Amino acid sequence: MNAEWNIRACAATCIRCQRPFADKEMLSSRLRFTPEGYLRDDFCAACWPQRGQPDEEVSAWAAQWHAPEQKAPEPLKKETAESLLRELMETDDPSKRNVIFILAVMLERRRVLAEKEVQIQPDGLKIRVYEHRQTGESFVIPDPQLRLREIEDVQHEVMDLLGIPPPPDKNAPPPAENESKDAENSENG
């Protein structure tokens, strides 16, 4: 099960000729399904036509390779949508599929992930293939086909996991009104 959510960064070298990619070089990537699960292959422009077995490809796309930046480690680890997505994908907890999907959509809207392909499996399961815009990692996310009435509950679960306070109840009066009413009641009572 975890194989369908395998995350792998874009390789630093062409899988065929082993030449390192240059910063901002255009490359081609493909996703294949193997007995071990999804496998990503990255090719330089010269090797892409000789990649062989294009019929095995589940998805293929072109991208620009970016040399990794050297970053200082963060002093404190804070939970973000991206780190939570990575953590939940590693746990392989089926009860978190809806949360994983909503996190991926959030990251797509924030332009962290880019959807590369949507596939429908023979059993009707929709699979969305995302690529991380900075690292080139592939994220293979099953689409749970959430109904509109289910999304709000999942969004609340995501907010809870990220430590975001829930929005105020639309039907509840603002706190200032409650305080003034309490003061009036204590004066009259």
C-alpha positions in Angstrom: 0.0 0.0 0.0 2.8 2.5 0.8 4.3 1.9 -2.6 1.4 3.8 -4.2 2.4 6.9 -2.2 6.2 6.6 -2.8 7.9 10.0 -2.9 11.1 10.3 -4.8 13.0 13.5 -5.6 14.2 14.2 -9.1 17.5 12.5 -9.7 20.7 14.6 -9.9 21.8 12.5 -12.9 20.3 11.0 -16.1 19.2 7.5 -15.4 20.5 6.3 -18.8 23.9 8.1 -19.3 24.5 9.0 -15.6 25.5 12.6 -16.6 24.8 15.1 -13.8 22.1 17.6 -14.7 23.1 21.3 -14.9 21.2 23.9 -13.0 18.1 24.9 -14.9 18.6 22.2 -17.5 15.4 20.8 -19.1 14.8 17.1 -18.5 12.1 14.6 -19.0 10.6 12.4 -16.4 8.4 9.4 -16.5 6.5 7.4 -13.9 6.2 3.6 -14.4 4.3 1.1 -12.3 6.5 -1.9 -11.4 5.9 -4.9 -9.2 7.6 -2.9 -6.4 5.3 0.1 -7.0 5.6 3.4 -8.8 9.1 4.2 -10.1 10.3 7.5 -11.4 13.0 7.8 -14.1 14.6 11.1 -15.1 16.4 11.6 -18.5 18.5 14.3 -20.1 17.2 15.6 -23.4 19.6 13.4 -25.4 18.6 10.2 -23.7 14.8 10.7 -23.6 14.2 9.4 -27.1 16.2 6.2 -26.3 14.4 5.5 -23.0 12.7 2.3 -24.2 9.4 0.8 -23.2 7.2 3.9 -23.4 4.1 1.6 -23.2 5.0 1.0 -19.5 4.8 4.7 -18.7 2.0 5.7 -16.4 2.9 9.4 -16.8 5.5 11.5 -18.5 6.4 15.2 -18.3 9.2 17.7 -18.9 10.6 19.8 -16.1 13.5 22.1 -15.3 16.1 20.8 -12.9 17.2 23.1 -10.1 20.4 22.5 -8.2 19.5 22.1 -4.5 20.1 25.1 -2.3 22.2 24.8 0.7 20.0 25.7 3.7 20.8 26.1 7.3 18.8 23.6 9.4 15.8 25.1 11.1 16.3 25.5 14.9 12.8 24.2 15.7 10.8 21.8 13.6 7.4 23.3 13.0 4.5 21.4 11.5 3.6 22.7 8.1 1.1 21.4 5.5 4.1 19.9 3.5 5.7 18.2 6.5 2.4 16.8 7.7 1.7 15.5 4.2 5.1 13.7 4.1 4.6 12.3 7.6 1.1 11.0 6.9 2.2 9.4 3.6 5.0 7.5 5.4 2.5 6.1 8.0 0.4 4.4 5.4 -2.7 5.0 7.6 -5.8 4.4 5.4 -7.9 6.6 7.7 -5.8 9.6 6.7 -6.4 9.3 2.9 -8.8 12.2 2.9 -6.4 14.4 4.9 -3.6 13.5 2.6 -5.6 14.5 -0.4 -6.7 17.8 1.1 -3.1 18.6 2.1 -2.0 17.9 -1.5 -4.7 20.2 -2.9 -3.7 22.9 -0.4 -0.1 22.6 -1.5 -1.2 22.7 -5.1 -3.1 26.0 -4.5 0.0 27.4 -2.7 2.0 26.5 -5.8 4.2 24.1 -3.9 2.9 21.1 -5.9 2.0 21.0 -9.5 -0.4 18.3 -10.8 1.2 16.4 -13.7 -1.3 13.7 -14.4 -4.6 12.2 -13.4 -5.1 8.5 -14.0 -8.1 6.3 -13.5 -7.3 2.8 -12.5 -9.3 -0.2 -13.8 -11.1 -0.4 -10.5 -12.2 3.3 -10.9 -9.7 4.7 -8.4 -8.4 8.1 -9.5 -4.7 8.7 -8.9 -3.2 12.2 -9.0 0.5 12.6 -9.7 2.0 15.8 -8.3 5.5 17.1 -8.6 7.1 19.4 -6.0 8.0 22.6 -7.8 11.3 23.1 -5.9 12.6 19.6 -5.3 11.1 17.7 -8.3 9.8 15.0 -5.9 6.9 13.0 -7.2 3.8 12.6 -5.0 1.3 9.9 -6.0 -2.0 10.6 -4.3 -5.2 8.6 -4.5 -8.2 10.9 -5.0 -10.9 9.8 -2.5 -13.6 11.6 -4.5 -14.8 13.6 -1.5 -18.3 15.0 -1.6 -18.8 18.6 -0.9 -20.5 17.9 2.5 -17.4 15.8 3.5 -14.8 18.4 2.7 -15.5 20.7 5.7 -15.0 17.9 8.2 -11.7 16.9 6.6 -10.6 20.6 6.5 -11.3 20.8 10.3 -9.2 17.6 10.8 -6.4 19.2 8.8 -6.6 22.4 10.8 -6.5 20.4 14.0 -3.5 18.4 12.9 -1.7 21.7 11.9 -2.6 23.3 15.2 -4.7 26.0 13.5 -7.6 27.3 15.7 -11.1 26.6 14.1 -12.9 29.6 12.6 -15.5 31.2 14.8 -19.0 29.8 14.6 -21.0 31.9 12.1 -24.1 31.6 14.3 -22.4 32.6 17.6 -22.6 36.3 18.5 -19.2 38.1 18.7 -17.5 38.0 22.1 -18.1 41.7 22.8 -21.9 41.1 22.6 -21.7 38.3 25.0 -19.7 40.3 27.5 -22.1 43.3 27.4 -25.1 41.0 27.8 -23.4 39.3 30.8 -22.7 42.7 32.3 -26.4 43.8 31.8 -27.7 40.6 33.3 -25.5 41.0 36.4 -26.6 44.6 36.9 -30.3 43.7 36.5 -30.1 40.5 38.5 
